[in-house]
Amino acid sequence: MNKFKTILLFLVLVVLVDFAVENRSLPPPELKLFSFSLGQVPVFLLFYASLALGLLVGWVGHVLRLRKKKKQAIAALTQEEQTKGA
């Protein structure tokens, strides 16, 4: 299983490097937001930044969901203890 993960990681890295090499254009496209120029960034950096932001948002959502489940479990446990003690 460990060799499979290593090979899979290597393949993903090859795809990411190939994507970066093939999508670097000169000059890079200009980014605009509400008619304001934000500068020029290569396409592959936009993709990588979007990917990183998506991973971060997903991770934060996962952590928040785990905290909520933990609080619910603690509340249910304390409620159960109170009903047994009464």
DSSP file (Angstrom, degrees, kcal/mol; ACC not computed):
  #  RESIDUE AA STRUCTURE BP1 BP2  ACC     N-H-->O    O-->H-N    N-H-->O    O-->H-N    TCO  KAPPA ALPHA  PHI   PSI    X-CA   Y-CA   Z-CA
    1    1 A M     >        0   0    0      0, 0.0     4,-2.0     0, 0.0     5,-0.2   0.000 360.0 360.0 360.0 -36.3    0.0    0.0    0.0
    2    2 A N  H  >  +     0   0    0      1,-0.2     4,-2.0     2,-0.2     5,-0.1   0.885 360.0  50.3 -66.5 -38.1    2.9    2.4    0.8
    3    3 A K  H  > S+     0   0    0      2,-0.2     4,-2.5     1,-0.2    -1,-0.2   0.878 107.9  54.5 -66.0 -37.1    4.4    1.8   -2.7
    4    4 A F  H  > S+     0   0    0      1,-0.2     4,-2.6     2,-0.2    -2,-0.2   0.924 108.5  47.9 -61.4 -44.9    1.0    2.6   -4.2
    5    5 A K  H  X S+     0   0    0     -4,-2.0     4,-2.6     2,-0.2    -1,-0.2   0.892 111.7  50.6 -63.3 -39.8    0.8    5.9   -2.4
    6    6 A T  H  X S+     0   0    0     -4,-2.0     4,-2.3     2,-0.2    -2,-0.2   0.923 112.5  45.7 -64.6 -44.6    4.3    6.8   -3.5
    7    7 A I  H  X S+     0   0    0     -4,-2.5     4,-2.4     2,-0.2    -2,-0.2   0.911 113.4  50.1 -65.0 -42.1    3.5    6.1   -7.1
    8    8 A L  H  X S+     0   0    0     -4,-2.6     4,-2.2     2,-0.2    -2,-0.2   0.914 111.0  48.8 -63.1 -43.5    0.3    8.0   -6.9
    9    9 A L  H  X S+     0   0    0     -4,-2.6     4,-2.4     1,-0.2    -1,-0.2   0.909 110.8  51.2 -62.2 -42.1    2.0   11.0   -5.4
   10   10 A F  H  X S+     0   0    0     -4,-2.3     4,-2.2     1,-0.2    -2,-0.2   0.911 109.9  49.3 -61.9 -43.0    4.6   10.9   -8.1
   11   11 A L  H  X S+     0   0    0     -4,-2.4     4,-2.3     2,-0.2    -1,-0.2   0.893 110.5  50.3 -64.4 -39.9    2.0   10.8  -10.8
   12   12 A V  H  X S+     0   0    0     -4,-2.2     4,-2.5     1,-0.2    -2,-0.2   0.917 110.6  49.6 -64.4 -42.6    0.1   13.7   -9.3
   13   13 A L  H  X S+     0   0    0     -4,-2.4     4,-2.4     2,-0.2    -2,-0.2   0.891 109.7  51.4 -63.7 -38.9    3.4   15.7   -9.1
   14   14 A V  H  X S+     0   0    0     -4,-2.2     4,-2.6     2,-0.2    -1,-0.2   0.922 110.8  48.3 -63.3 -43.3    4.2   14.9  -12.7
   15   15 A V  H  X S+     0   0    0     -4,-2.3     4,-2.5     2,-0.2    -2,-0.2   0.915 112.1  49.2 -63.9 -42.4    0.7   16.1  -13.8
   16   16 A L  H  X S+     0   0    0     -4,-2.5     4,-2.1     2,-0.2    -2,-0.2   0.901 112.8  46.7 -64.7 -41.2    1.0   19.3  -11.8
   17   17 A V  H  X S+     0   0    0     -4,-2.4     4,-2.5     2,-0.2    -2,-0.2   0.923 113.0  49.3 -66.8 -43.5    4.5   20.1  -13.2
   18   18 A D  H  X S+     0   0    0     -4,-2.6     4,-2.6     1,-0.2    -2,-0.2   0.908 110.3  51.3 -61.3 -41.9    3.3   19.4  -16.8
   19   19 A F  H  X S+     0   0    0     -4,-2.5     4,-1.4     1,-0.2    -1,-0.2   0.911 110.8  48.7 -60.2 -42.7    0.3   21.6  -16.2
   20   20 A A  H  < S+     0   0    0     -4,-2.1    24,-0.2     1,-0.2    -2,-0.2   0.911 113.0  46.7 -65.3 -42.4    2.5   24.4  -15.0
   21   21 A V  H >< S+     0   0    0     -4,-2.5     3,-0.8     1,-0.2    -2,-0.2   0.908 115.2  45.2 -67.4 -41.7    4.9   24.1  -18.0
   22   22 A E  H 3< S+     0   0    0     -4,-2.6    -1,-0.2     1,-0.2    -2,-0.2   0.705 113.4  50.2 -77.3 -18.6    2.1   23.9  -20.6
   23   23 A N  T 3< S+     0   0    0     -4,-1.4     2,-0.8    -5,-0.2    20,-0.7   0.080  76.1 109.4-111.7  24.3    0.1   26.8  -19.1
   24   24 A R    <   -     0   0    0     -3,-0.8     2,-0.4    19,-0.1    -4,-0.0  -0.886  49.2-176.0 -96.7 115.1    2.7   29.5  -18.8
   25   25 A S        -     0   0    0     -2,-0.8    18,-0.1     4,-0.0    -2,-0.1  -0.854  25.0-107.9-113.5 147.0    1.9   32.1  -21.4
   26   26 A L  S    S+     0   0    0     -2,-0.4    -2,-0.0     1,-0.2     0, 0.0  -0.972 107.4  23.0-115.2 126.9    3.9   35.2  -22.2
   27   27 A P  S    S-     0   0    0      0, 0.0    -1,-0.2     0, 0.0     3,-0.1   0.712 100.4-131.2 -73.3 152.8    2.7   37.7  -21.3
   28   28 A P        -     0   0    0      0, 0.0    -2,-0.1     0, 0.0    -4,-0.1  -0.307  33.6 -89.9 -65.9 153.8    0.5   36.2  -18.6
   29   29 A P        -     0   0    0      0, 0.0    12,-1.4     0, 0.0     2,-0.4  -0.295  41.6-115.0 -65.0 149.4   -3.2   37.3  -18.6
   30   30 A E  E     -A   40   0A   0     10,-0.2     2,-0.4    -3,-0.1    10,-0.2  -0.712  23.8-135.8 -88.0 132.5   -4.1   40.3  -16.6
   31   31 A L  E     -A   39   0A   0      8,-3.3     7,-3.1    -2,-0.4     8,-0.7  -0.713  24.6-176.4 -87.6 135.3   -6.4   39.8  -13.6
   32   32 A K  E     -A   37   0A   0     -2,-0.4     2,-0.4     5,-0.2     5,-0.2  -0.987  13.2-177.8-133.1 144.2   -9.3   42.3  -13.2
   33   33 A L  E >  S-A   36   0A   0      3,-2.2     3,-1.6    -2,-0.4    -2,-0.0  -0.942  79.7 -15.7-141.6 117.5  -11.9   42.6  -10.4
   34   34 A F  T 3  S-     0   0    0     -2,-0.4     3,-0.1     1,-0.3    -1,-0.1   0.909 128.2 -54.4  52.8  46.8  -14.6   45.3  -10.7
   35   35 A S  T 3  S+     0   0    0      1,-0.2     2,-0.4     0, 0.0    -1,-0.3   0.501 112.5 122.6  67.6   7.5  -12.6   47.1  -13.4
   36   36 A F  E <   -A   33   0A   0     -3,-1.6    -3,-2.2     2,-0.0     2,-0.5  -0.840  63.9-126.3 -98.8 136.0   -9.5   47.3  -11.2
   37   37 A S  E     -A   32   0A   0     -2,-0.4    -5,-0.2    -5,-0.2     3,-0.1  -0.684  23.1-176.6 -82.3 126.7   -6.3   45.7  -12.5
   38   38 A L  E     -     0   0A   0     -7,-3.1     2,-0.2    -2,-0.5    -6,-0.2   0.437  48.4-103.0-101.2  -2.7   -4.8   43.2  -10.0
   39   39 A G  E     -A   31   0A   0     -8,-0.7    -8,-3.3     2,-0.0     2,-0.5  -0.584  44.2 -56.4 112.0-175.4   -1.7   42.5  -12.0
   40   40 A Q  E     +A   30   0A   0    -10,-0.2   -10,-0.2    -2,-0.2    -3,-0.0  -0.922  49.6 172.4-112.7 130.0   -0.5   39.6  -14.2
   41   41 A V        -     0   0    0    -12,-1.4     5,-0.1    -2,-0.5    -2,-0.0  -0.999  35.9-108.6-135.7 134.6   -0.3   36.1  -12.9
   42   42 A P    >>  -     0   0    0      0, 0.0     4,-1.5     0, 0.0     3,-0.6  -0.283  31.1-117.9 -60.1 150.3    0.4   32.9  -14.9
   43   43 A V  H 3> S+     0   0    0    -20,-0.7     4,-2.2     1,-0.2     5,-0.2   0.876 111.8  56.8 -59.0 -41.2   -2.5   30.6  -15.4
   44   44 A F  H 3> S+     0   0    0    -21,-0.6     4,-2.5     1,-0.2    -1,-0.2   0.834 103.8  53.7 -65.8 -30.0   -1.0   27.7  -13.4
   45   45 A L  H <> S+     0   0    0     -3,-0.6     4,-2.5     2,-0.2    -1,-0.2   0.876 107.4  51.3 -69.6 -36.1   -0.6   29.9  -10.3
   46   46 A L  H  X S+     0   0    0     -4,-1.5     4,-2.4     2,-0.2    -2,-0.2   0.920 111.7  47.8 -62.5 -43.0   -4.3   30.8  -10.5
   47   47 A F  H  X S+     0   0    0     -4,-2.2     4,-2.5     2,-0.2    -2,-0.2   0.939 113.3  46.4 -63.2 -47.8   -5.1   27.1  -10.6
   48   48 A Y  H  X S+     0   0    0     -4,-2.5     4,-2.6     1,-0.2    -2,-0.2   0.887 112.6  50.2 -64.1 -38.9   -2.8   26.2   -7.8
   49   49 A A  H  X S+     0   0    0     -4,-2.5     4,-2.5     2,-0.2    -1,-0.2   0.905 111.4  48.8 -66.2 -40.1   -4.1   29.1   -5.6
   50   50 A S  H  X S+     0   0    0     -4,-2.4     4,-2.4     2,-0.2    -2,-0.2   0.905 112.0  49.2 -64.1 -41.3   -7.7   28.0   -6.3
   51   51 A L  H  X S+     0   0    0     -4,-2.5     4,-2.3     2,-0.2    -2,-0.2   0.927 112.2  47.5 -63.0 -45.8   -6.8   24.4   -5.4
   52   52 A A  H  X S+     0   0    0     -4,-2.6     4,-2.4     2,-0.2    -2,-0.2   0.904 112.1  49.9 -63.9 -41.5   -5.1   25.5   -2.2
   53   53 A L  H  X S+     0   0    0     -4,-2.5     4,-2.6     2,-0.2    -1,-0.2   0.909 110.7  49.9 -64.0 -41.6   -8.0   27.8   -1.2
   54   54 A G  H  X S+     0   0    0     -4,-2.4     4,-2.3     2,-0.2    -2,-0.2   0.904 111.1  48.9 -63.3 -41.7  -10.5   24.9   -1.9
   55   55 A L  H  X S+     0   0    0     -4,-2.3     4,-2.4     2,-0.2    -2,-0.2   0.906 112.0  49.4 -63.4 -41.4   -8.5   22.5    0.3
   56   56 A L  H  X S+     0   0    0     -4,-2.4     4,-2.5     2,-0.2    -2,-0.2   0.923 111.6  47.6 -64.4 -45.1   -8.3   25.1    3.1
   57   57 A V  H  X S+     0   0    0     -4,-2.6     4,-2.3     1,-0.2    -1,-0.2   0.907 113.3  48.9 -63.7 -41.7  -12.0   25.8    3.0
   58   58 A G  H  X S+     0   0    0     -4,-2.3     4,-2.1    -5,-0.2    -2,-0.2   0.900 111.4  49.2 -64.1 -41.0  -12.8   22.1    3.0
   59   59 A W  H  X S+     0   0    0     -4,-2.4     4,-2.5     2,-0.2    -2,-0.2   0.915 110.9  49.4 -65.4 -43.5  -10.4   21.4    5.9
   60   60 A V  H  X S+     0   0    0     -4,-2.5     4,-2.5     1,-0.2    -2,-0.2   0.915 111.2  50.1 -62.7 -42.6  -11.9   24.2    8.0
   61   61 A G  H  X S+     0   0    0     -4,-2.3     4,-2.1     1,-0.2    -1,-0.2   0.895 110.5  50.2 -61.6 -39.8  -15.4   22.9    7.3
   62   62 A H  H  X S+     0   0    0     -4,-2.1     4,-2.3     2,-0.2    -2,-0.2   0.924 110.9  48.4 -64.1 -44.9  -14.3   19.4    8.3
   63   63 A V  H  X S+     0   0    0     -4,-2.5     4,-2.3     1,-0.2    -2,-0.2   0.910 111.6  49.8 -62.8 -42.5  -12.8   20.7   11.6
   64   64 A L  H  X S+     0   0    0     -4,-2.5     4,-2.0     1,-0.2    -1,-0.2   0.891 110.4  50.3 -64.9 -38.5  -15.9   22.7   12.4
   65   65 A R  H  X S+     0   0    0     -4,-2.1     4,-2.4     2,-0.2    -1,-0.2   0.899 109.8  50.7 -65.9 -40.0  -18.1   19.7   11.8
   66   66 A L  H  X S+     0   0    0     -4,-2.3     4,-2.3     2,-0.2    -2,-0.2   0.903 109.6  50.8 -63.6 -40.8  -16.0   17.5   14.0
   67   67 A R  H  X S+     0   0    0     -4,-2.3     4,-2.5     2,-0.2    -1,-0.2   0.911 110.1  49.9 -61.9 -41.8  -16.2   20.1   16.8
   68   68 A K  H  X S+     0   0    0     -4,-2.0     4,-2.3     1,-0.2    -2,-0.2   0.924 111.5  47.8 -64.0 -44.2  -19.9   20.3   16.5
   69   69 A K  H  X S+     0   0    0     -4,-2.4     4,-2.3     1,-0.2    -1,-0.2   0.884 111.3  51.4 -63.8 -37.8  -20.2   16.5   16.7
   70   70 A K  H  X S+     0   0    0     -4,-2.3     4,-2.4     2,-0.2    -2,-0.2   0.918 110.3  48.2 -65.7 -43.1  -17.9   16.4   19.7
   71   71 A K  H  X S+     0   0    0     -4,-2.5     4,-2.5     1,-0.2    -2,-0.2   0.899 111.8  50.3 -63.6 -39.9  -20.0   19.0   21.5
   72   72 A Q  H  X S+     0   0    0     -4,-2.3     4,-2.3     2,-0.2    -2,-0.2   0.893 110.6  49.4 -65.3 -39.0  -23.2   17.1   20.7
   73   73 A A  H  X S+     0   0    0     -4,-2.3     4,-2.2     2,-0.2    -2,-0.2   0.904 112.1  47.6 -66.8 -41.0  -21.7   13.9   22.0
   74   74 A I  H  X S+     0   0    0     -4,-2.4     4,-2.6     2,-0.2     5,-0.2   0.910 112.2  50.0 -65.6 -41.8  -20.5   15.5   25.2
   75   75 A A  H  X S+     0   0    0     -4,-2.5     4,-2.1     1,-0.2    -2,-0.2   0.900 111.6  48.2 -63.9 -40.5  -24.0   17.1   25.7
   76   76 A A  H  X S+     0   0    0     -4,-2.3     4,-2.1     2,-0.2    -1,-0.2   0.888 112.0  50.0 -66.9 -38.3  -25.7   13.8   25.2
   77   77 A L  H  X S+     0   0    0     -4,-2.2     4,-2.2     2,-0.2    -2,-0.2   0.913 112.0  46.3 -67.2 -43.6  -23.3   12.1   27.6
   78   78 A T  H  X S+     0   0    0     -4,-2.6     4,-2.1     2,-0.2    -2,-0.2   0.881 112.3  51.3 -67.5 -36.5  -23.9   14.7   30.3
   79   79 A Q  H  X S+     0   0    0     -4,-2.1     4,-2.0    -5,-0.2    -2,-0.2   0.898 110.0  49.8 -65.6 -39.3  -27.6   14.5   29.8
   80   80 A E  H  X S+     0   0    0     -4,-2.1     4,-1.8     1,-0.2    -2,-0.2   0.904 110.3  49.9 -65.7 -40.7  -27.5   10.7   30.1
   81   81 A E  H  X S+     0   0    0     -4,-2.2     4,-2.0     1,-0.2    -1,-0.2   0.883 109.7  51.8 -64.6 -38.4  -25.5   11.0   33.3
   82   82 A Q  H  X S+     0   0    0     -4,-2.1     4,-1.2     1,-0.2    -1,-0.2   0.877 108.9  49.5 -66.7 -38.1  -28.0   13.5   34.7
   83   83 A T  H  < S+     0   0    0     -4,-2.0    -1,-0.2     1,-0.2    -2,-0.2   0.845 112.3  48.1 -72.0 -31.6  -31.0   11.3   34.0
   84   84 A K  H  < S+     0   0    0     -4,-1.8    -2,-0.2     1,-0.2    -1,-0.2   0.856 112.3  49.4 -72.7 -35.2  -29.3    8.3   35.6
   85   85 A G  H  <        0   0    0     -4,-2.0    -2,-0.2     1,-0.2    -1,-0.2   0.717 360.0 360.0 -76.8 -21.0  -28.4   10.3   38.7
   86   86 A A     <        0   0    0     -4,-1.2    -1,-0.2    -5,-0.1    -2,-0.2   0.468 360.0 360.0 -85.8 360.0  -31.9   11.7   39.2
